[in-house]
Amino acid sequence: MGTHSKTHSARRDSFERVDRKFIKCDIENLAGGPLQPVEEYARVMRILLRDSIRVRPGDLIVVASSRFVAKRIMPALAGFPLQWRWQDGPDGADHALLDFSDLAHEARRRSTFVIASGDGIFTEQTERARELGMSTHQIIGRGRPSRRLWNACQTHTTMRLGAPAASGMATVTPEAVAA
């Protein structure tokens, strides 16, 4: 009986506070707005998950947008390992991300808080993540990041997105040709 509880305790402890990430992504902010072609959102997610963040099993990825964008792009993102939230209105995607999950609960399970946005509205939540002992990282897409959010994050990555792909056309970059 005592051996069983020790095994159970060790197993449970191995899942707590390991190198897992809690990733919140404002896809409209990263891609440059709500009117991008569907292919562009999918390209931005591929770059985010493949090049900008090393996603591992146990990482929690939450993506938010307006309902307008969600209806257009959810089918294109169906194969990505993420949870989806949407909300309409001013800063709707931002509020959907802010309202998702209990940060204190996630801080007990994950070591890193990643905010994939440049919006300053996430500054307080990022500061709270640091208070809870999480390391904080910002992923920046198109546009300039908020200075307050930049200062709240310990590390930063700027995505190399280039120009948005035109709908129905492939974009050929020097990196793609060299690969």
N, C-alpha and C positions, 0 to 999 in steps of 0.2 A: 504494500500500500504506500509506504513512504517512498519507495523507488519510483512508483508511478507518478506521484505528485512532483518529485524532482524532475522527472523527464518532461512532464507537462509544463512545469515552470521554465525549464530551459528552452523548450520549444517556443513558448509564448515570448520569452525574453528575446529570442533570436529575431522575432518579427518587430520588435519595438525599437524605435530610434536608430535604425540602420540608415545607410546612405540611400535614402529614398527622397524623391522630390514631390512637392505639391506645386503643380504648374497651373497657373491661371493665365489664359490667353484671350485677349481681346482681338479677335481675328480681323475685324474691320480696321482697327488701329494699325496692326502690323501690315496689312495689305494696302493701306492708303485710302480707305473709305468704303462706303456701302455700294458703290457703283462699279466695282471691278468685275471683269468677266469671271465666270465660275472657275475656269481653268487657272486663273491667277490665284484664287484662294487655295486651291489644291496645291499649286506650286509652292506657295508660301508655307503651307503646313508641311510639305515634304522637306523644305529647307529647314524649317524650325525643328522638326523631329529628327532629321538625319544629320544636319550639320551644326545646328546651334545648341542642341541639348542632346545629351546621350541618354535616351529613354531606356529604362530598365524595368523588368517586372516589378510591380509594387509601386511604381510611380503613379500618381494621380494627375491626370490631365483633364482640365475643364476648359472648354472653349465656349465663348459667348458672343452673341451678335443680336441684332434686331431680328424680329420675326421675318421681315422682308428678305434679309440676307440668308437667314436660316433656311427658309423654304427653297431658295435657289441653290444653296451649296451643300446642304446635308447629304443629298445622294452622292455627290462627288467626294465627300469625306467619309463615306460609310466604312471604308476599310481601315481607317485610322483608329488607334487605341485611345479613345477619348470619350468624355461625357459632354453632352451638349446642353447649354442653357440659352434661352433667349428672352428678351424683354424689350418692349417698345417704349417710345418716349425719349425725352432728352437724356442722354447718357444711359440708355436702357441696358446695353451690354455691360457697361461698367457696374451698374447696380446688380445685375444678375450675377456677376462674378463676386462682388462684395458680399452678397447675401448667401452665397454657396458655402456650406460647411462651417463647422465650428473650428476656428483657427487653433484654439487651445487643444482640441482633440487631435487635429492634424499634426501639431507640434510634438505630441507624444509619440506619433508613429513615423514621422518623417523629419529628416535633418535639414532639408533645404526648401526654401520658399522661392519660387521663380515667378516673376510677373512679366508676362510677355505683352508689354504695352508701354507707351510713353506718357500715359495720362496721369496727372498729378493726383487724381481722386484716389489712387491706390497708395499714397504715401503713408497714411495713418495705419493701414493694414500691414504694410511692409515694416513699419517701425514696431508694430505689435509683434510681428513674427520674430524680429530680432530680440525683443524683450523676452519672448518665450524660448529663446536659445537656438532658433533656427538661423542658418546662414541665409543671406538674401542675395538674389541675383536678378538682374533685369535684362530682358531681351528687347532690343529696339529694332523696329521695322522701318517703315517710311515715316518721315516727319521728325520733328525735333522732340526730344523727351523733356518732360518737366524737370526743372532744376531740383525741385524738392524731392521728387521721386528718385532722381539720379543720386542725390546725396544720401537718401535712406538706404540705398542698395550698396552692398559691399563690393560686388563685382558686376560687370556689364558685358554684354555681347551685342554687337551691331550686326544684324543680318545683311548679307550681301545679296540684295534682291535685284538690283538693276532696274531697268524700266519694266513696267507691267506688260505682260504678254497681251497682245490684241486677241480678242475673241476669235477662235477658229484658226489662228495662225501660230506656228511654232516660233519661238524666239531662239535664235542661235547666238550664243555668246562665245567669246574667246575661250572661256573655261570649258564650255561644252565641247568645242572643237578639239581642245587639247586632251580631253579625257578619253 
